[in-house]
Amino acid sequence: MAPSLPAGVSHRAFAEIDSTNEEAKRLGEAGEAGPIWITAERQTAGRGRRGREWVSPSGNFMGTLLLRPQASPRKAAELSFVAALAVHDAVDGLLPPALRGGLKLKWPNDLLHDGRKLAGILLESSGIAGGELSWLAIGIGINLARFPEGVEYPATSLAALGVPGVTLGDALERLAGAFDRRIRQWRDVQGFAAIREAWLARAAGLGGPITVRLADETFDGTFVGLAPDGALEVRTASGEMRQISAGDVFFRPGPR
């Protein structure tokens, strides 16, 4: 049975594809307006942030939402947090109540369960017309059945958590509904302020020690919060407050 999606949202399903984000790019460049979810049972060239490979075994959720956000690139970047909340909402609904407390969001766009990566998000866009993005692709990978071993950041899956049998369709139905609700919240009167507050309520490591790795340096500090634009706020040992717009974050154990 086809998944039930919000009104006005369409879906294209593939048995195998290079990557759902690549298909979103092709559709976006061809003038597809969206919103449209693109899913695949297998990807041959999946990727994560900064060009990293995204392991794409059959049985996991691999999908991309293509839309025209009607926003500037800076404003559209807030949709990374909208997507993160939608993924959290969707997975929360798939877990039994006893396991839901382990779900946390890791800046900038990962979902963790008890410190292990369960899902990741990749935003890509192209073209500006009248000051707005021509299209935006929000790629999402959720480890439903399997997770990669031997990776830099430990991972897990729903099956490993004792929740087997979740299908791609199950995940898409919950995810599409959750994203529709969260993007409406983003477009509402409180806008990103409400999204930021909701994200911080689910944040992993808030108030604790972290290591931030940038392209040209790595430093330690305390995760203080999110700036109004979504930048990571970190206080260094010297008391300096730094705002990070792009980088990798690793949690460190606190003092014993």
BELTARA-V872347 format. One record per residue. PSI is psi in radians with two decimals (* if undefined). OMEGA is omega in radians with two decimals (NA if undefined). BURIAL is I if it has 9 or more other ideal C-beta (glycine too) atoms within 8 Angstrom, else O. Layout:
psi->PSI omega->OMEGA burial->BURIAL
psi->PSI omega->OMEGA burial->BURIAL
//
This chain:
psi->2.41 omega->3.14 burial->O
psi->2.47 omega->3.12 burial->O
psi->2.58 omega->3.09 burial->I
psi->2.11 omega->-3.08 burial->O
psi->2.77 omega->3.10 burial->I
psi->2.71 omega->-3.14 burial->O
psi->2.36 omega->3.10 burial->O
psi->-0.04 omega->-3.14 burial->O
psi->2.28 omega->3.13 burial->I
psi->3.06 omega->-3.03 burial->O
psi->2.33 omega->3.00 burial->I
psi->2.17 omega->-3.08 burial->I
psi->2.41 omega->3.13 burial->O
psi->2.50 omega->3.00 burial->I
psi->-0.73 omega->3.13 burial->O
psi->2.50 omega->-3.13 burial->O
psi->2.84 omega->3.08 burial->I
psi->-1.00 omega->2.97 burial->O
psi->2.59 omega->-3.12 burial->I
psi->-0.54 omega->3.08 burial->I
psi->-0.65 omega->3.10 burial->I
psi->-0.70 omega->3.10 burial->I
psi->-0.67 omega->3.08 burial->I
psi->-0.72 omega->3.09 burial->I
psi->-0.81 omega->-3.12 burial->I
psi->-0.76 omega->3.14 burial->O
psi->-0.72 omega->3.13 burial->I
psi->-0.78 omega->3.13 burial->I
psi->-0.45 omega->3.13 burial->O
psi->-0.06 omega->3.08 burial->O
psi->0.09 omega->3.10 burial->O
psi->2.26 omega->-3.08 burial->I
psi->-0.53 omega->-3.06 burial->O
psi->-2.97 omega->0.00 burial->I
psi->2.36 omega->3.13 burial->I
psi->2.29 omega->3.05 burial->I
psi->2.31 omega->3.09 burial->I
psi->2.14 omega->-3.13 burial->I
psi->2.77 omega->3.12 burial->I
psi->2.53 omega->3.05 burial->I
psi->-0.51 omega->3.10 burial->I
psi->2.50 omega->3.02 burial->I
psi->2.41 omega->3.10 burial->I
psi->-0.24 omega->-3.11 burial->I
psi->0.81 omega->3.11 burial->O
psi->2.61 omega->3.14 burial->I
psi->2.73 omega->3.09 burial->I
psi->-2.76 omega->-3.13 burial->I
psi->2.61 omega->3.07 burial->O
psi->0.55 omega->3.06 burial->O
psi->0.15 omega->3.14 burial->O
psi->2.63 omega->3.07 burial->O
psi->2.42 omega->3.01 burial->O
psi->2.00 omega->-3.14 burial->I
psi->2.24 omega->-2.97 burial->O
psi->1.13 omega->-3.14 burial->I
psi->2.63 omega->3.08 burial->O
psi->2.47 omega->-3.14 burial->O
psi->-0.30 omega->3.09 burial->O
psi->2.93 omega->3.07 burial->I
psi->2.16 omega->3.05 burial->I
psi->1.97 omega->-3.08 burial->I
psi->2.80 omega->3.12 burial->I
psi->2.39 omega->3.02 burial->I
psi->2.12 omega->3.06 burial->I
psi->2.25 omega->3.09 burial->I
psi->2.88 omega->3.02 burial->I
psi->1.83 omega->-2.95 burial->I
psi->-0.20 omega->-3.10 burial->I
psi->0.88 omega->-3.10 burial->O
psi->2.77 omega->3.06 burial->O
psi->2.82 omega->3.10 burial->O
psi->-0.70 omega->-3.13 burial->I
psi->-0.76 omega->3.13 burial->O
psi->-0.71 omega->-3.12 burial->O
psi->-0.44 omega->3.11 burial->I
psi->-0.41 omega->3.10 burial->I
psi->-0.35 omega->-3.13 burial->I
psi->-0.25 omega->3.00 burial->I
psi->-0.71 omega->3.14 burial->I
psi->-0.59 omega->3.04 burial->I
psi->-0.81 omega->3.13 burial->I
psi->-0.72 omega->3.14 burial->I
psi->-0.75 omega->3.11 burial->I
psi->-0.68 omega->3.12 burial->I
psi->-0.73 omega->3.11 burial->I
psi->-0.76 omega->3.10 burial->I
psi->-0.82 omega->-3.12 burial->I
psi->-0.79 omega->-3.09 burial->I
psi->-0.83 omega->-3.11 burial->I
psi->-0.65 omega->3.08 burial->I
psi->-0.69 omega->-3.14 burial->I
psi->-0.30 omega->3.13 burial->O
psi->-0.28 omega->-3.09 burial->I
psi->2.61 omega->2.99 burial->I
psi->2.67 omega->-3.08 burial->O
psi->-0.63 omega->-3.08 burial->O
psi->-0.38 omega->-3.09 burial->O
psi->-0.17 omega->-3.00 burial->I
psi->-0.50 omega->-3.11 burial->I
psi->-0.34 omega->-3.13 burial->O
psi->-0.14 omega->-3.10 burial->O
psi->2.24 omega->3.10 burial->I
psi->2.72 omega->3.09 burial->I
psi->2.33 omega->-3.14 burial->I
psi->2.20 omega->-3.14 burial->I
psi->2.41 omega->0.03 burial->I
psi->-0.41 omega->-2.99 burial->O
psi->0.83 omega->3.05 burial->I
psi->2.65 omega->3.00 burial->I
psi->2.25 omega->-3.14 burial->I
psi->2.67 omega->2.91 burial->I
psi->2.03 omega->-3.06 burial->I
psi->0.74 omega->3.05 burial->O
psi->0.00 omega->3.14 burial->O
psi->2.44 omega->-3.05 burial->I
psi->2.21 omega->-3.13 burial->I
psi->-0.46 omega->-3.12 burial->I
psi->2.72 omega->3.10 burial->I
psi->2.79 omega->-3.06 burial->I
psi->2.46 omega->3.10 burial->I
psi->2.06 omega->3.09 burial->I
psi->2.36 omega->3.06 burial->I
psi->2.57 omega->-3.10 burial->I
psi->2.99 omega->3.13 burial->I
psi->2.50 omega->2.99 burial->I
psi->2.44 omega->3.08 burial->O
psi->2.20 omega->3.11 burial->O
psi->2.07 omega->-3.12 burial->O
psi->0.54 omega->3.13 burial->O
psi->-0.04 omega->-3.13 burial->O
psi->2.67 omega->3.06 burial->I
psi->2.44 omega->3.08 burial->I
psi->-0.70 omega->3.10 burial->I
psi->2.80 omega->3.12 burial->I
psi->2.32 omega->3.08 burial->I
psi->2.18 omega->3.13 burial->I
psi->1.73 omega->-3.13 burial->I
psi->2.37 omega->-3.10 burial->I
psi->2.27 omega->3.04 burial->I
psi->2.22 omega->3.12 burial->I
psi->2.22 omega->3.12 burial->I
psi->1.64 omega->3.13 burial->I
psi->-0.93 omega->-3.02 burial->I
psi->-0.56 omega->-3.03 burial->I
psi->2.83 omega->3.05 burial->I
psi->2.66 omega->-3.10 burial->I
psi->2.52 omega->3.07 burial->O
psi->2.76 omega->3.03 burial->O
psi->0.49 omega->3.12 burial->O
psi->2.87 omega->-3.06 burial->O
psi->-0.69 omega->3.13 burial->O
psi->2.13 omega->-3.08 burial->O
psi->2.50 omega->-3.08 burial->O
psi->2.96 omega->3.06 burial->I
psi->-3.13 omega->3.12 burial->I
psi->2.89 omega->3.08 burial->I
psi->-0.72 omega->3.13 burial->I
psi->-0.73 omega->3.13 burial->I
psi->-0.42 omega->3.11 burial->O
psi->0.02 omega->3.12 burial->I
psi->0.37 omega->3.11 burial->O
psi->1.33 omega->-3.12 burial->I
psi->2.92 omega->2.97 burial->O
psi->0.10 omega->3.08 burial->O
psi->2.16 omega->-3.08 burial->I
psi->2.90 omega->3.06 burial->O
psi->-0.73 omega->3.13 burial->I
psi->-0.71 omega->3.08 burial->I
psi->-0.84 omega->-3.10 burial->I
psi->-0.75 omega->-3.12 burial->I
psi->-0.75 omega->-3.11 burial->I
psi->-0.80 omega->3.13 burial->I
psi->-0.71 omega->-3.09 burial->I
psi->-0.78 omega->-3.14 burial->I
psi->-0.72 omega->3.11 burial->I
psi->-0.73 omega->-3.13 burial->I
psi->-0.72 omega->3.13 burial->I
psi->-0.72 omega->3.13 burial->I
psi->-0.74 omega->3.13 burial->I
psi->-0.74 omega->-3.10 burial->I
psi->-0.61 omega->3.13 burial->I
psi->-0.53 omega->3.03 burial->I
psi->-0.68 omega->3.08 burial->O
psi->-0.74 omega->3.13 burial->I
psi->-0.64 omega->-3.11 burial->I
psi->-0.11 omega->-3.11 burial->O
psi->-3.11 omega->-2.99 burial->O
psi->-0.64 omega->-3.13 burial->O
psi->-0.30 omega->3.02 burial->O
psi->-2.36 omega->-3.04 burial->I
psi->-0.41 omega->3.13 burial->I
psi->-0.72 omega->3.13 burial->O
psi->-0.67 omega->3.10 burial->I
psi->-0.79 omega->3.13 burial->I
psi->-0.76 omega->3.14 burial->I
psi->-0.75 omega->3.14 burial->O
psi->-0.67 omega->3.13 burial->I
psi->-0.80 omega->-3.12 burial->I
psi->-0.56 omega->3.12 burial->I
psi->-0.30 omega->-3.12 burial->O
psi->0.18 omega->-3.02 burial->I
psi->2.39 omega->3.02 burial->I
psi->2.40 omega->3.00 burial->I
psi->0.12 omega->-3.11 burial->I
psi->2.23 omega->-3.12 burial->O
psi->-0.02 omega->-3.10 burial->O
psi->3.07 omega->-3.12 burial->I
psi->2.40 omega->3.11 burial->I
psi->2.79 omega->2.97 burial->I
psi->2.29 omega->3.14 burial->I
psi->2.20 omega->3.13 burial->I
psi->2.04 omega->3.11 burial->O
psi->3.10 omega->-3.12 burial->I
psi->-0.58 omega->-3.03 burial->O
psi->0.05 omega->3.11 burial->O
psi->2.82 omega->3.04 burial->O
psi->2.36 omega->3.14 burial->O
psi->2.81 omega->3.13 burial->I
psi->2.72 omega->3.10 burial->I
psi->-2.89 omega->3.11 burial->I
psi->2.28 omega->3.12 burial->I
psi->1.88 omega->-3.04 burial->I
psi->-0.68 omega->-3.12 burial->O
psi->-2.78 omega->3.09 burial->O
psi->2.38 omega->3.02 burial->I
psi->2.88 omega->3.14 burial->I
psi->-0.39 omega->3.12 burial->O
psi->0.07 omega->3.12 burial->O
psi->-0.03 omega->3.10 burial->I
psi->2.55 omega->3.11 burial->I
psi->2.27 omega->3.11 burial->I
psi->2.13 omega->-3.09 burial->I
psi->2.28 omega->3.05 burial->I
psi->2.16 omega->-3.14 burial->I
psi->2.99 omega->-3.12 burial->I
psi->-0.50 omega->-3.14 burial->O
psi->-0.08 omega->-3.13 burial->O
psi->-0.05 omega->3.13 burial->O
psi->2.38 omega->3.07 burial->O
psi->2.11 omega->-3.13 burial->I
psi->2.52 omega->3.06 burial->I
psi->2.19 omega->-3.04 burial->I
psi->2.16 omega->-3.14 burial->I
psi->-0.43 omega->3.14 burial->O
psi->2.31 omega->3.14 burial->O
psi->-3.11 omega->3.10 burial->I
psi->2.48 omega->-3.08 burial->O
psi->2.39 omega->3.09 burial->I
psi->2.37 omega->-3.13 burial->O
psi->2.49 omega->3.09 burial->I
psi->2.57 omega->3.09 burial->I
psi->2.49 omega->3.11 burial->O
psi->3.05 omega->3.13 burial->O
psi->2.50 omega->3.12 burial->O
psi->* omega->NA burial->O
//
